């Protein structure tokens, strides 16, 4: 095996199985019908979004925290409410329409834990400026804008323009991230990769090496996270050096220290 074959094989295993896709589809259909019946015209739209619609979600076998993002757009014709008001409405919906064995938990989203996957129900409002969802707790703003379809289109275009290696790269880096306790948000990693230039890259290993050579952190990043990043960058650098000196076995061993076989 070589570095590229290991990365390619691993990336292909970091996708949802047909059984997982089927279970998720069933759950989404059930969720959709229950939302429509429960909220009627107080909700104007609801739909799946996020990494599961971009093909970059990791299967549960790789990341037990994998979840499906589902946006619920509330009708604001009676006046826009606080984010917490809509979160409370979603919480009451889950408590009313799902059994107590399915955990309901409040975050900037409402988390519905099913046997095969978690659903993050995200309350949203829509106006002339697009969709808005509750801001993270660290923000002083109540709402933050989001463009689900634009985000998906950008990733699709970058993937196409980069030999269809961007999605596999995203899954590999997210796999590294989850193995290290999620030091970065999955979305921030996707954004970083999509915004990068991978000039001259052709194979997945080229993209992998280029990612680590250019991946940085900020001054105020926690030291333990800096250490994780530097450790991965060091292994990637050694692997490339081994490849350049015709030592493929050693190179693969170094890469597996970053992303081992699943």
SVG drawing of the C-alpha trace seen along z (x, -y; Angstrom):
<svg xmlns="http://www.w3.org/2000/svg" viewBox="-51 -43 67 45">
<polyline fill="none" stroke="black" stroke-width="0.4" points="0.0,0.0 1.1,-3.6 0.2,-6.9 -2.2,-7.8 -3.9,-4.4 -4.2,-4.5 -5.8,-7.9 -8.1,-7.1 -9.2,-3.8 -9.8,-5.5 -11.7,-8.4 -14.0,-5.9 -14.8,-4.3 -15.7,-7.6 -19.0,-7.8 -22.5,-6.8 -23.5,-3.3 -26.6,-2.6 -28.2,-1.3 -27.4,-4.5 -28.7,-6.6 -31.9,-4.6 -32.4,-5.0 -31.7,-8.7 -34.2,-9.2 -36.9,-7.4 -36.3,-9.6 -36.3,-12.8 -39.6,-11.8 -41.1,-11.2 -39.6,-14.4 -40.9,-16.4 -44.5,-15.1 -44.6,-15.6 -43.3,-19.2 -45.9,-20.0 -48.7,-18.6 -47.5,-20.1 -46.7,-23.7 -49.0,-24.1 -48.7,-27.7 -46.5,-28.9 -43.6,-27.4 -43.1,-28.4 -40.4,-25.9 -38.2,-23.1 -35.4,-21.2 -32.2,-19.3 -28.9,-21.2 -25.3,-21.1 -22.6,-18.5 -25.1,-15.7 -26.3,-17.5 -22.7,-18.2 -21.5,-14.6 -19.0,-15.4 -20.7,-14.0 -18.8,-11.2 -20.5,-7.9 -21.1,-7.0 -18.4,-4.4 -15.9,-7.2 -17.5,-10.0 -20.1,-9.2 -21.0,-12.9 -22.1,-13.0 -25.5,-14.7 -28.0,-15.8 -28.7,-19.6 -32.3,-20.4 -33.6,-23.9 -37.0,-25.0 -38.1,-28.4 -40.6,-30.2 -43.3,-32.5 -42.6,-36.1 -45.7,-37.7 -46.8,-38.2 -43.5,-39.8 -40.0,-38.4 -39.3,-36.7 -36.1,-36.1 -34.1,-33.0 -34.9,-31.3 -38.6,-31.6 -38.2,-29.5 -35.9,-27.1 -38.6,-26.6 -41.1,-25.9 -38.9,-23.2 -38.2,-21.7 -41.9,-21.4 -42.4,-19.8 -39.8,-17.2 -41.2,-16.4 -44.7,-16.1 -43.9,-14.0 -41.0,-11.8 -40.7,-9.4 -38.8,-10.2 -36.2,-7.6 -35.1,-9.9 -33.0,-12.5 -34.0,-16.2 -31.4,-18.7 -31.1,-22.5 -28.2,-24.1 -28.1,-26.9 -30.1,-24.0 -32.4,-21.3 -30.7,-17.9 -32.9,-14.9 -30.9,-11.7 -32.2,-8.7 -30.6,-5.3 -28.7,-5.7 -28.0,-9.5 -28.5,-12.8 -30.7,-15.5 -29.8,-19.1 -33.0,-21.1 -32.0,-24.7 -34.7,-27.4 -34.5,-30.1 -36.2,-33.2 -36.2,-34.4 -36.3,-38.0 -35.1,-40.1 -31.5,-39.3 -31.9,-35.6 -31.9,-33.0 -30.8,-33.7 -30.1,-31.3 -29.3,-31.8 -25.8,-33.1 -23.2,-31.1 -23.3,-31.9 -19.9,-33.7 -21.5,-36.3 -23.2,-39.5 -25.6,-39.2 -28.8,-37.3 -29.0,-36.1 -26.4,-35.3 -27.0,-35.0 -26.5,-31.7 -26.7,-30.6 -27.2,-26.8 -27.6,-26.5 -24.7,-28.9 -22.4,-26.9 -23.3,-23.7 -22.8,-25.2 -19.4,-26.6 -18.2,-23.2 -19.5,-21.4 -17.8,-23.8 -14.4,-23.6 -14.7,-19.8 -15.3,-19.7 -12.5,-22.2 -10.0,-20.2 -10.3,-16.7 -13.1,-15.8 -10.5,-15.6 -12.0,-18.3 -14.8,-16.2 -12.5,-13.2 -9.9,-15.7 -12.6,-17.2 -13.7,-13.8 -10.0,-12.9 -9.4,-16.1 -12.7,-15.8 -11.6,-12.2 -8.4,-13.6 -10.3,-16.2 -12.7,-13.8 -9.9,-11.4 -8.4,-14.4 -11.5,-15.4 -12.9,-17.9 -10.5,-20.8 -12.0,-22.6 -15.6,-22.8 -16.3,-20.7 -17.8,-23.6 -14.7,-25.8 -12.5,-23.0 -14.7,-22.8 -14.6,-26.6 -10.8,-26.6 -10.3,-23.8 -12.8,-25.4 -11.0,-28.8 -7.5,-27.3 -5.7,-27.2 -4.4,-23.8 -2.5,-24.8 -0.5,-21.9 -2.2,-19.2 -3.7,-16.2 -3.9,-13.1 -5.4,-13.0 -2.0,-12.7 -1.0,-16.0 -4.0,-17.7 -3.4,-16.1 0.2,-17.3 -0.7,-20.7 -3.4,-21.0 -1.0,-20.4 1.8,-22.5 -0.5,-25.5 -2.8,-24.8 -2.3,-27.4 -3.8,-28.5 -4.2,-31.8 -2.0,-33.3 -4.6,-32.7 -5.3,-29.1 -5.0,-26.8 -1.6,-25.2 -2.8,-21.7 -4.5,-22.3 -1.3,-23.9 0.5,-20.7 -2.0,-18.5 -1.6,-20.5 2.1,-20.6 2.2,-16.9 0.2,-16.2 2.2,-18.7 5.4,-17.0 4.2,-13.5 3.0,-14.8 6.3,-16.5 8.2,-13.3 6.0,-11.3 6.7,-13.5 10.4,-13.4 10.2,-9.6 8.4,-9.6 10.9,-11.9 13.7,-9.5 11.8,-6.4 10.8,-5.0 7.0,-4.5 6.5,-2.1 7.9,-4.6 5.9,-7.3 2.7,-5.4 3.5,-4.7 3.8,-8.4 0.5,-9.2 -1.2,-6.5 -0.1,-8.3 -2.3,-11.2 -5.2,-9.2 -5.0,-5.5 -7.2,-2.9 -10.7,-2.8"/>
</svg>
